[in-house]
Amino acid sequence: MSSKVACKFHPDAPLIEDYRAGDQICSECGLVVGDRVIDVGSEWRTFSNEKGGEDKSRVGGAENTLLGSSDLSTIIGPGRGGASFSSDGNAMYNNRRTVSSSDRTLINAFRTMSNMADRINLPKTIIDRANNLFKMVSDGKNLKGRANDAIAAACLYIACRQEGVPRTFKEIVAVSTVSKKEIGRCFKLILKAHDTSVELITTGDFMSRFCGTLSLSRDVQKAATSIAKKAVDLDIVPGRSPISVAAAAIYMASQASDDKRTQREIADIAGVADVTIRQSYKLLLTRATELFPQDFKFTTPIENLPQN
């Protein structure tokens, strides 16, 4: 049995489609052979073939599988005619679909994490991981009473660590609306409650990003990486955070080259205090001859490096 729509009196006659009425009409006799035809054309018109002129078809919003009610829905617009209102003036047609409180919480958190990620240039893979982590935390109900913004910030921080592109707490705090202490508490609670693990951060995790932001040469970055790694291996900087060690190593390598940077410039990029860099630098300076790579070309000899 053929599924082709055709006029029973003129099977070979071409059909005319009336998109306004949704009808298919025989071009020979005018018989309506099909009704309720769906217009599959685009909702929007584009007048250029340039890049970015996407074809916005009637496909609705993107489905989010993390939401409980992620099905497609119809939104009824406001009434404008007399038939849209009852005799007492109330609207006769209202939206039946309501978003649950749990879904509303998720939607707001996803939007918050997406905005934070955009501000510090994080890729979508990290946003997706953070969204899944927040969904897991929300379903577990172990962080009741904590601010959702703090949980969202902690989830984004954990996602960065798990994806191998860690960001410092200060970078997350800078794009968040909650305090570092509250994000830290949520971070620890999430790790404890959901048995989530994160790799320990190392000096190498931040080195290329800090050096790139400071516009340092490849040789300086290589020397700074060597200094920081050897300092950790030789236990020269016990108890110091990897971020402060990386900042001090960058300062030492830049001061020994012709591409010098001040402690203030490095502190602004690394998010640590000048005195923190200075303390770590003093520890590195005592054994500087062991830390520099053998092929490093000194512009300033080690004995002439700043003492503080």
N, C-alpha and C positions, 0 to 999 in steps of 0.2 A: 504494500500500500504506500503510495507516494505521499510525502508530507508537504509537497509544494502547494502553495496557495494559488488558485487560478479561478477565473470566471467559468462557471459551468456551461455557459452559452458560447463563450469565446476562449477556449483553453490556451490558445497561443497568443492572445492579445496581451501587450504589456500592461502592467498595473501602475496606477498613479497613486503615490502616497501623499495623503493630506496630513501633514504633521500637526497642524493646529487641532484638527478633530480626531486624529489618531486612526484614520480610516485608510483602507486600501481599496481603490476604485478601478473598475474595468474601464480602459480607455475607449472601448468600442460602444458599450451600452450604458455605462454609468452605474452599473450594479456595484453595491458595496459588498466586497467579498471578504473583507477582514476588518475588524475594529479593534480598538484598544492596542494599537501598535505602539511599542515603546520606542521613544527616540533615544538612540544610542550615541548620538552626537555629543560633542562637548558642550558643557554648560556655558563656557566663556569663549569669546572670540579672540583670536590673536591675529595681528596684522603684520607680523614679521616672522621670518625664519631664523632670527638670530638666536644665539645660545641663551638659555634661560627662559625662552618663551614656551613654557610647558603647557601641555594640553590638559586643562583642568576639567576632567570628565566628572560625571555624577557618580562618584564612587564612595562618598562619605569619608569620615575620618578614619585614620589608621586604627586597627584593632589592637588593643593592649591586653595580652593574655594574663597579665598580672592582676588585672581588675576582675572582681567577681561578676560584674554585670557588663561585660565588654561586648555585648551583642549590638548589632546595628539598631538604631532607633529612629523614630520620626518625631520631630519637634513641631508642634502646632503653633503657627504664628498668631499674632494678636488679631482679633476680629476688627473689621472695618465697616461692615454693613449692618443693617437693622436685623438681618436674620441671624447674626452672630450673638445676639443678646436676648435674654428672656424678658418677659414683661416687666420684671422688677429691676432690670438693668444689669443683671449678673451675666458674665460670659458663659455661653452654653458649652463651649469646647475648651477643655484645659489639657495640659500635658499630663499624661498618666504616669510617665516614667520619672521616678525620683531617684537620685543618687544616694546610696546608703552612706552612713557616716564613715564606715571603714574605707569605702572607695574614695570618699571625699578626702580623707586623711592621706591616702596613697597618692591621689592626684596632686594634692598640694605639695607633698614631699618630693614627688618626681619633678615637679616644676622647680622647686627650690634647688634640688641637686643639679638640674640641668642649667639653671642660671649661674650657679657657683662654678660649674665645670666650664661654661663658656667664658667666664671672666679670667680663668687661669689656663685657658687653651687646652683642655683635656679632651681626648677623643671619645667617640660614642661608645667604644667598647667598655671604657671605665664607667660611663654613665649607666650602661645596661647592667654591669656587675653591681654597682651601687644600688640600683633599683631592685634587683633581686635580693640583695642583702637586706634592704629596708623592708621588703615584703616578708622575708623570713623573720625579722625581728618583730614586725607588726603581728604576724600570726602567732608567734611564740608568747606574746603578752608578758615578757619578762622585764620590760622597761617601762611599765606603767607609771605615770606621774612625771616622766622626763619630757622635756620640751621636744616636740617633733623636729624643730630646726636643729637642735643639738644632735639628735639621733641621725638626722640626714647628713650633717657635717661629718660625724664620726664614720658613717657608712662610706662616704666619699673618700675619706682618708684611708680607710681599710682597703677599699677598691684600688686606690692608687698603689698601695703597698703590694697587694696581691698581683697586680698587673705588671709589676716591675718598674713602675715610673713614680716612685714615692715623692710626695710633697711634704714640706715641713708643716708642723702644727700651725706655725705663724702664718703660712700662706693660706691655709684653710680658714683660720680665724679672720684673716683680712677680707675674705669674701663672704663671711658668715655674719649673722646678727647676734650670735651668742658668744659667751666668754670661752677662753681657752680651757679653763678649769672644768666647765660643764661638758665641753666636747671630750676632754680627757676622761672624765668619769664615764660617759656613755661608751667611749672606746673600750675601756677596761671591762665594763659590764657586758658588752656584746661579745667580746672574746671569751669571757668566762661562761656566759649563759648558752652560747651556741657552738662552743667548741670550735671556734674559727681561729685559724692560725695565720700568722703573717711572718714573712721572712724578716730577719734582723736587717736593719738598714746599715749600709757601709758607706765609707767615704766616697767610693766610686759611683754610688747612686746619684750623687749630686755634682760630681766634678765637672762633667762635660757641660751640664746646663749652666752652672755658675760661670765657668770659663767662657762659654759662648755668649752669655749675657754681658760679660765684661769685655768682650771682643779681644780676648787674649789669643796669642798665636798657638799653633799646634805644639811647638816645642815646649812652651811654658806649661800647657795643659799636661803634656807627657811627664814633665818634671814634677809638677804638683801631684799628679797621680802616684808617681813613684815615692815621693816624700811621704805622702799620707799612708800609703800601704806599708812601707818599711817602718814608719813610726808606730803603727798598730802592731805589726809583727814583732818588733823589738820591745813592745810595752813601754814606750817612752811617754805616752800620754794616757796613763791609766785613769779611768773614770770620766774622761772627756767625751762629749757627744761627737758622733761622726761628722756632724755639720760644722762644729767649731774646729775640729781637726782639719777638715777639708778647707775651710776658710783660711786657717793659719798656713797650710801648705801652699795655697794659691798666693798668699802674701809673700811667703819666703821665695817661691819660684819667680814671681814677678819682680821682686826687688833684686834678684841676682841677674835678671835679664835687662834688656833695654826697653822692655814694655812694662814699666812700673805702674803699680796701682796702690792707692793708699788704703789704710785699714778702714777708713770711713766708707770708701767706695765698695769694698768687699763686704763690709758689715751690712750695708743697705741691701745688697743683693742676697746675701745668705740669711738675713733676718736674725743676726746675733749682735750682741753689743761689742763695741770696740775693745773693751777691757777683756772680754772673753777670748777674742782673737789674740790679744796681746799676751795673755797668760799661756795659751797653747803654743804661741810662737816662741816664747822664752824656753819652753820645754824642748821644742824642736831644735832651737839654735845651739843648744849644748852639744848636740851630736849631728850637726849639719853635714859634716864631711861624710858620714855614713849613709845619709839619706838621698843626696842628689845622684841621679844616674851618671854613669861614667862618661857618657858621650855628651853631657850637657856643656854648652858653650857659655862660660861665665862672662858677663859684661861687668859685673861687680863681684869681686872675690868674696869668699865666705867671711874672711876676717874683716871686711869692710861693710858687711850687712848691718842694718839698724839693730841696735841692742834691745830695743823695746818697741 
